[in-house]
């Protein structure tokens, strides 16, 4: 798939801008703080209905404007699809084929993107929250059901935490807590099973990629680490049983602390290179190679699931990689993935892919195609 047309209105530092793209590499050139990342972010937001940079949607609306709007036309194997997202102080409106979509799960997945930015190095060395967000965003792109389950889980978690918080203040009938806990466990097990499947597939794709980048000197393993002692080979009923046991173990502590102490919201991912935890013991080079391998694996995983390559967004990341990793990345995407690159300069990047790229110059919220 690829994006043919993109227009933004009142988005960040852009008043209006309309662009057309080809199914190849598109480079945005310009000095810092001119709007390169903003245009990249708008493509991501159009696909995912949320930003990778901020959790506050109001940040996306241009100063003194009431709303921001992003429109795009996506070309897929079976035809083109118009997408539209409007963000206002009242909320978001999503349109697919000009029809408003009330459910997020009906909108997300129509345009698939993989974002790789300098902050994605935090995937390896950052907090568990960063890795959980990564898992949820990526599974959600290929499984609308998972998005529904995550939303349901977060609602039940909020209700359960609220009940536990109230129980700290005064003694309450625990029937409601039992009901919430049963609902919580049912959805939690669905999420854990899906995450196990996803991480298993991700590792299958990432292992040979990492081996290639490291010149066959390193072996990468990726493990899903649930906060409850369940394993990938357990069936549904066994997982439910383990979760129920865990509930009994922590119930009194939960009431004391007023918060849910187990579940998918406390899980993590672990990356190991040659058996050693990369987060703790890996060099910066190993951490970068791991992050790059995971991102390239994402591209292949999405292709294997939906039969089309996603759109790749490389936001100021080439300058963060050495020549060898740059070449590996550019060789991998060459000719098969529509890619958007932001950079202050292409000097020093000697690769045919960039020489053949469409080039846009960005200056103070204005974009001009130069090649």
N, C-alpha and C positions, 0 to 999 in steps of 0.2 A: 504494500500500500504506500501511497505518498500523498502529500498535501499539495494541491494545485494552486489554490488561492487562499490568501489570508488577509483579513481586514480587521483593524482595531479602531475603536472609537473611545476617547476619554480613558485610555488605559495607561496608567503610570504617567510617563512624561510625553505620551503621544496623544495629540488631539484627534487626528485621523491619519490613517496610513493604510494603503492597499498594496499588496504584493502578489506577484505570480512566481511560482517555482517550478523547476523541472525535477524529474526523478533522478537526481544525482546529488553531488555534494554542493551545498550552498554556504558560502562563507560571509559572515558579517564582520567587516573590518572597521575599527574606530578606536579612538582613545577611551580611557576609562570614564565612566559616568556619563556616557552619551546616549545610552538606551539599548546597547547590544543585548544585555542579559534580559531586559524587559521584553524584548520581542521574542526571545527564546522562551521566556517564562509564559508568554501569552499562548504559544503553541502547546505547552504542557498543560496549562489551565483549560484550554479548549478540549483537550483529550480527557483530563482527569477531574475537571470541575473543582479543582483546588490547586493552590500554589505549592511548590516545593520549598519556597523561601519564607512564607509567612502563613500563620493560621488565621490571621485577621483579613477577611475579604475586603474590608474598607480600604486597606493599603493599596489595593489594585486600582481604585478609582482615582482618576486624575483630580488634582487639586481644584476645589470649587465646582466640581461636576456632581450631578445627581446619580450617575450610573456609569458603568464601563461595559462595552460590548465587544465580543470577539466573534468573528464569523470565519468559517473555513469550508473549503470543498475538498473532500477526501476521495481520491481515486483508488478503488479496490478492484479485484479481479472481476466482480460481477456488476461493476458500474460505479458511478460517483454518488457521494452522499454529502448533502450540505449539513453542517453543524453550526449551532449558534448558542452562545452563552451570554446572558446579560446579568450583570452583578449590580445590585443597588443596595441602599441602606436597609431595604426591607427583606433582602435575600437574593436568591439566584433563580433564574429561569433558564431551563435547558430545552433546546429545540433540536430535533432530529428529523430531517426531511420536512422542515417547516412546521412540524407538529410538536407542541409542548410535551415534555416528558416529566410526569410527576415523580416517577421513581428513578433514583440515581442508577440503580442496577440496569435500567432500560437504556440509559445514556452511555455509561462508561463501557468501553470495550469496542465501540464502533470505530474508534481511532486509537491505535496502540502506539505508545511512545516509550522509549528508554532514555532517561536523562543521566548524563555523566558530567558532574561538576566537581570543582575542587573539594567541596564539602562532603562529596560522596566517599572520600577517603575515610570519613567518620563511620562509614559502614563497618569498617574493620576495627578502628580504634576508639569509636565513640561509645555512647551509652546503649544499653539494651533497647531503650525506647526507639532509637534510630533504626535498629535492625528489625524491630517489630513493625515499624511503619513501612519499611522496605518490603517485608513479606506481605503485609496486607495490601499495599498498593499494587504489587506485581500479581498476586493471585487474583485480586479484584478485576484486573484487566482481562483475564481469560476465563473468569468464573463469576457471573452475575449472582449466582446463588451464595457464593462466599461473601460478597458485599452485603447481601441481605442478612446473612448470619452474623457478621461483624456488627452491623448496626443494631440488630436485636440484642446481641450480647452486651454491647455498651449501655443500652437502655436498662437491661436487667441488672447489670453491675451497678449502675447509678442508683437504681431503686434499692438494691440490697445494701449498698454503702449508706444510703440515707436511713434505712431502717436500723442498721447497726449503730449509726451515730445517735439516733434518737434513743436507742436502748441504753446508751451510756447515761443518759439524763434520768430516765425513769424505767421501771420494770414494765415490760410489754409482753403481751400474749405472743408466743413464738410460732403460732400456726402460720402467720404470714411469712415469717422467716423460712419455714420449711417449704412453703410453696415457691418462694423466690429461689431458694437453693436448688430445688428440683429443676426449675426452668433454667437456671444458671448452668447446671451440670449438663443438661441435654444439649444446649447450644455450644458450651465449651468443648465438649467431646467432638462435635462436628468440626469445629475450627481446628482443633489439635490434629485430627485425622487428615484434614486438607493440608495443613502446614507440613506434616510429615511427608505427604506425597510430593508437595512442591519442592521441599528441600532435597529430597532424594533425586528428583529430576534435575534440579539446579546443579547438584554435585556431579551428576553424570555428564552434563555439558561442560562444567567448569574445569573438571580434572584434566582432560586433554589440552584444553586451552592454556591452563596454567603451566602444564608440562612443556608446551611449546614455547611460551614466553621465557621460561626459566632454562631453556636449552636442555630439557630433560633432567635437570639437577634436583627439581623439587616436586613433591607430590602434595596436592591440596586435598584436604577432606573438609566437608561442611556437615555439621551436625545440628539438629534441632534439639534444644534443651528446654523441655517443659518444666514448669514449676511443680508439677505433680509427677510422681514416678510411674509414668506410663511409657510404653515402647511401641515402635512402629508395627511390630508383629502381633500386638494384641487386638482382638476384635472389639466391636462396639460394646457388648455387654461387659466384657472384662474392664474396659476403660471406665465405664460408668461405675462399676464396683470400686475401682481404685479411687475415683473422685469422691465417691460417697464416704469411703474410709477416711480420706483426707479431711473431709468436712467435719467429721466427728473429732478428729485429732486437734483441729485448730479453732473449733467453735468458741470455746471460752476466751481464747486470746483475741479472736475477732470482736467479741462483745466488749472486751476490755479496751481494745484500740479503736473500735468504731470503723473498721475498714476490712474489706475482703482480702485475705492474705494468700490466695492461690488462684490459679486460672491463667488463661492465655495472655492477660494483660501484664503478667509477670514472667513471661517466657523469654528465651534468648536464642541466638544463633552462635555457634562456635566455629571459627576457622582455624584449621591446623595445617602447618606446612612441615612435612617430614616428622609428623607426630608432635610438634611443638605449637602451643597456642600463639597465633600470630599477633593477637592483641597485646599480649604481655611480653612475649620473647622475640617477636619478629622485628627485623630491621625495617627502616622506613621503605626501603626498596621492596622488601617482601610484602609489606602492607599495601603498597601501591600496585604491585603485581596481582595480589589477591583481589583488590577492588576492581582492577581492570578485567581480570578473568571472570569475575562474577557478572560484571556489566555485559561483557561479550557473550557470556553464557545465557543471560537474560534474553538477548536478541534471538539466539537459536531456540531457546525454550518456547518463546512466544510463537516463533515460526512453526515449531513442531506441533503446537497446540491448535493454532488457528489456520495454518496453511499459508500465511502471508508474513513478510518481514515487517516489524514495527518501524517507526520513524525514530532515528537516533539524534539526540540533542547533545552536542559536546560544548558545554559552556566554559570557555576559558580553561580547558583542561589540557590542551596539547602542550602548553608551556610548563605544565606540572610534571610531564612525562619526559624521560630521557629519549634520545634518538631511537634506540632499539625498541622501546615500548611504543613510541609514536608510530614507527614503521609497522609494527605488528598490528596495531589498531587500524591503521589506514589500509593495510593489505587485506585485513579481515572484512572490512565494509565495502571495499572497492567493487563497484558495479552491481551491488545487490541490495543496499540499504540506502534510502534517501536520508541524507545526513545534513544537519545544520551545525556549523562551527562558528563560535565567536572567538576573536583574537585581536590583539592590538597590532600584530604584524605577522605575515607569513614568512618573513625572512628567516633563514636558518632551517626551515622545514622543507627539505628537498624530497618531495614525493609527487609522483605523477598525478595522484588523486586530487591534490590541491591545485596543481597546475591546470587541470581541466575543469576546475570548479566554477560555478557561477559566483560572482563576487558582488557584494552590496556594501556600500560605504555608509556608515552611521555617524551622524553629526547632529547633536542637540535635538534629538527626537525627530530627525528627518532621515529617510533612507533613500539612497539613489543606487540603482544598479549600474555597475561600471564594467561588468564583463559577463 
